[in-house]
Amino acid sequence: MSEPELEPSIATTEIRAYADGDASGILAGFRRVFPDSVRTDAAWRWQFLDNPAGLRIVVADAPGYGIVGQFAGIPRRVSIAGPGGRETRTFTEMVDSFTTPEARRGLRRPGLFARIVNRYVARFGHPDGDTLMYGLPNGEALPIGQRLLGYTSIVPFDALTASTEGATATPKGDAVLEERTEWPTDVDALWARCVDQHDASVVRDRRYLAWRWDARSGRSPRRFVLRGADGVLVALFVLSHAWNHRPNDPKVTLVAEWSADRTRPECLLLPEVIRGLARAVGDDRVRFHFRPGSPEWRHLAEVGWVVEPMGRVVVGGTYDARRVSLERLREGWTYTPGDFDIV
């Protein structure tokens, strides 16, 4: 049986950037396509409208139907080393893309969805816009991203994990661990010391962290900082306990955010401390996600943490291949789970 043609009103759909008043139509379309989603209006507004790095949404607006498609991203400011010093670029995680059932055929061949993607790329895909478009696509979305965005595999999104058995949450020596309800004012000083230790990393300053963790809607992960005996802030991290837990599975604490001064030996003790924090709430294991081969990955492997393949791959397409190549990112991109919308 041949596929029915699109309704004429949808065939003349306007593809445009987000405008005030589109939120309700986007959320309605999203919930039709993803009926199991539990995202609230407040969570959507936090993730997109309140993002300090900007707004990245292109929609399909059909006469008589309203919003029938969207291509959206979560931009993050990234500090990257350059020949003349460090510069700030934008890496954008692609999320929440859809077309409603009336327009679904655009997912299978060049059509409405391709028009939305092409408009997004024309608007944002350049060095001064989205230097990198990246994501953790599922099996259905990956071939679409490969075809329309030129997505290429960057690194496997594998984890390092360890049991919490026998762990203690008390740091050795004179280091002081603090749980916070908001980030301290010297977070920016920590970032200033850490930034040159990374070739490319999200700008983990107080403004970003406050948006990502303090202002996020829904369940709030736990925020911690570590100070040396001299009172200097040497590390921060965020824990999400019983992350994505399903009955009868081990309970896992996910290290959702991480920023640590690699020159401070106190930071080497944190994995053991985090194991203890997870054990104290009844979780069975701790999971870190770092780029394979990074200094953090190598340290955990050396002290006995084991690789846990996750079956997911970080993919991306670069819009400045000369300066920000995928090969460079494979060797020098520092990311955490907080750089993705999985937590």
NORSULSUL-V624884 format. One record per residue. N is the residue number from 1. SS is DSSP state (@ for helix, = for strand, . for the rest). D_LAST is the distance of its C-alpha to the last C-alpha in whole Angstrom. Layout:
BEGIN
n->{N N}
ss->{SS SS}
d_last->{D_LAST D_LAST}
END
This chain:
BEGIN
n->{1 2 3 4 5 6 7 8 9 10 11 12 13 14 15 16 17 18 19 20 21 22 23 24 25 26 27 28 29 30 31 32 33 34 35 36 37 38 39 40 41 42 43 44 45 46 47 48 49 50 51 52 53 54 55 56 57 58 59 60 61 62 63 64 65 66 67 68 69 70 71 72 73 74 75 76 77 78 79 80 81 82 83 84 85 86 87 88 89 90 91 92 93 94 95 96 97 98 99 100 101 102 103 104 105 106 107 108 109 110 111 112 113 114 115 116 117 118 119 120 121 122 123 124 125 126 127 128 129 130 131 132 133 134 135 136 137 138 139 140 141 142 143 144 145 146 147 148 149 150 151 152 153 154 155 156 157 158 159 160 161 162 163 164 165 166 167 168 169 170 171 172 173 174 175 176 177 178 179 180 181 182 183 184 185 186 187 188 189 190 191 192 193 194 195 196 197 198 199 200 201 202 203 204 205 206 207 208 209 210 211 212 213 214 215 216 217 218 219 220 221 222 223 224 225 226 227 228 229 230 231 232 233 234 235 236 237 238 239 240 241 242 243 244 245 246 247 248 249 250 251 252 253 254 255 256 257 258 259 260 261 262 263 264 265 266 267 268 269 270 271 272 273 274 275 276 277 278 279 280 281 282 283 284 285 286 287 288 289 290 291 292 293 294 295 296 297 298 299 300 301 302 303 304 305 306 307 308 309 310 311 312 313 314 315 316 317 318 319 320 321 322 323 324 325 326 327 328 329 330 331 332 333 334 335 336 337 338 339 340 341 342 343}
ss->{. . . . . . . @ @ @ @ . . = = = = . . . . . @ @ @ @ @ @ @ @ @ @ @ . . . . . . . @ @ @ @ @ @ @ @ @ . . . . . . = = = = = = = . . . = = = = = = = = = = = = = = = . . . . . . = = = = = = = = = = = = = . @ @ @ @ @ @ @ . . . . @ @ @ @ @ @ @ @ @ @ @ @ @ . . . . . . . = = = = . . . @ @ @ @ @ @ @ @ @ @ @ . . = = = = = . . = = = = = . . . . . . . . . . . . = = = = = . . . . . . @ @ @ @ @ @ @ @ @ @ @ . . = = = . . . @ @ @ @ @ @ @ @ @ . . . . . . . = = = = = = . . . . . = = = = = = = = . . . . . . . . . . . = = = = = = = = = . . . . @ @ @ @ @ @ @ @ @ @ @ @ @ @ @ @ . . . . = = = = . . . . . . @ @ @ @ @ @ @ @ . . . = = = . . . . = = = = = = . . . . . . . @ @ @ @ @ @ @ = = . . @ @ @ . . . .}
d_last->{42 41 38 39 39 37 38 40 38 35 37 37 34 33 30 29 27 25 27 27 27 25 22 23 25 21 20 22 22 19 19 22 21 18 19 17 14 13 12 15 17 16 12 14 16 14 12 15 18 17 16 18 18 20 20 20 21 24 25 28 30 33 36 36 32 30 27 27 24 22 20 18 16 13 16 15 18 19 22 24 28 31 34 35 32 29 27 24 23 20 18 16 13 15 13 15 18 21 24 26 28 31 30 28 31 29 27 29 32 32 32 30 27 28 30 27 25 28 29 25 26 29 28 25 26 28 28 28 25 22 23 21 19 16 14 12 15 16 19 21 19 20 24 23 22 24 27 26 24 26 22 23 21 21 19 18 14 16 15 17 17 20 21 21 25 27 25 25 23 26 26 30 32 32 28 27 23 22 19 19 18 18 19 22 24 25 21 23 26 23 22 25 26 23 23 27 25 23 24 21 18 16 18 16 19 19 19 15 14 15 14 10 10 13 14 10 11 11 10 10 9 12 14 17 19 22 26 29 32 33 30 29 25 24 20 17 14 11 10 8 11 12 8 9 13 16 19 21 19 18 15 13 12 9 10 7 10 13 17 20 24 25 28 28 29 27 23 24 24 21 20 22 21 18 19 21 19 17 20 21 19 20 17 19 17 15 13 13 12 15 17 20 23 22 23 20 20 24 24 22 24 27 26 26 22 22 20 18 18 15 17 15 16 15 18 19 23 24 27 28 29 32 30 26 27 24 27 26 22 23 24 23 19 17 13 10 7 6 9 7 5 4 0}
END
